[in-house]
């Protein structure tokens, strides 16, 4: 998936595949991902146990930037979302399973 174009809906499907499972960021920090009742993607770092979301718009901006750069460096998304490391972690986990 690293070289493929993805949509926000594709990202939602990836999150559903890994919902409730432990995934790691590129730096090895464990977290879980899920979909809220409102349809927003959220991430729960194992270190804090508190779910966090930037909302759909931030997820859409992440997808747009990812499609432009295919970067797996969270710093490349710092201006669009604070959850880039989690989005990237899910994408990399999906690539490992393929």
Wavefront OBJ file of the C-alpha trace (Angstrom):
o trace
v 0.000 0.000 0.000
v 2.982 2.335 0.444
v 3.027 3.273 -3.247
v -0.729 3.088 -3.800
v -3.146 5.981 -3.572
v -5.549 5.610 -0.652
v -8.821 7.274 0.250
v -10.174 8.211 3.640
v -12.587 5.283 3.303
v -9.607 2.964 2.688
v -8.082 4.288 5.896
v -11.332 3.588 7.761
v -11.268 0.008 6.458
v -7.659 -0.423 7.626
v -8.608 0.845 11.072
v -11.500 -1.631 11.176
v -9.110 -4.479 10.305
v -6.906 -3.594 13.252
v -9.593 -2.384 15.657
v -8.792 -3.502 19.184
v -5.433 -5.034 18.188
v -2.132 -3.721 19.410
v -0.204 -1.917 16.662
v 3.090 -0.018 16.910
v 4.209 3.380 15.703
v 7.385 3.596 13.608
v 9.266 4.198 16.874
v 7.800 1.073 18.484
v 5.178 2.653 20.757
v 2.122 0.386 21.099
v -1.408 1.672 20.547
v -4.859 0.553 19.504
v -7.100 2.173 16.910
v -10.836 2.353 16.542
v -13.824 4.058 14.998
v -16.023 6.166 17.254
v -19.824 6.095 16.994
v -19.534 9.425 15.214
v -17.408 7.745 12.528
v -14.184 9.436 13.583
v -10.940 7.512 13.790
v -9.358 7.507 17.230
v -6.147 6.122 18.689
v -5.377 4.986 22.215
v -1.697 4.928 23.153
v -0.914 2.085 25.563
v 1.178 4.479 27.650
v -1.772 6.713 28.580
v -4.860 4.613 27.887
v -6.696 7.735 26.727
v -8.280 7.821 23.277
v -7.503 10.769 21.036
v -8.765 12.032 17.698
v -8.070 15.029 15.494
v -11.369 14.558 13.691
v -12.215 13.590 10.154
v -10.733 16.710 8.513
v -7.296 15.940 9.947
v -7.581 12.349 8.722
v -8.515 13.568 5.266
v -5.551 15.974 5.263
v -3.276 13.096 6.294
v -4.552 10.990 3.365
v -4.043 13.881 0.947
v -0.447 14.421 2.109
v 0.273 10.687 2.180
v -0.891 10.364 -1.420
v 1.443 13.193 -2.417
v 4.535 12.000 -0.558
v 4.054 8.367 0.568
v 6.237 9.390 3.491
v 6.345 7.215 6.610
v 7.959 10.003 8.635
v 5.443 11.463 11.107
v 7.252 14.814 11.057
v 6.187 15.248 7.429
v 2.576 15.531 8.640
v 3.109 17.759 11.670
v 1.143 20.609 10.107
v -1.895 18.435 9.268
v -2.392 16.080 12.251
v -0.891 15.204 15.604
v -1.796 11.552 15.001
v 0.429 10.899 11.975
v 2.538 8.315 13.813
v -0.622 6.283 14.465
v -1.965 6.570 10.913
v 1.434 5.484 9.593
v 1.606 2.641 12.106
v -1.686 1.230 10.807
v -0.582 1.572 7.175
v 2.727 -0.188 7.882
v 0.973 -2.938 9.853
v -1.330 -3.531 6.876
v 1.666 -3.757 4.534
v 3.315 -6.326 6.804
v 0.183 -8.509 6.682
v -0.010 -8.477 2.869
l 1 2 3 4 5 6 7 8 9 10 11 12 13 14 15 16 17 18 19 20 21 22 23 24 25 26 27 28 29 30 31 32 33 34 35 36 37 38 39 40 41 42 43 44 45 46 47 48 49 50 51 52 53 54 55 56 57 58 59 60 61 62 63 64 65 66 67 68 69 70 71 72 73 74 75 76 77 78 79 80 81 82 83 84 85 86 87 88 89 90 91 92 93 94 95 96 97 98
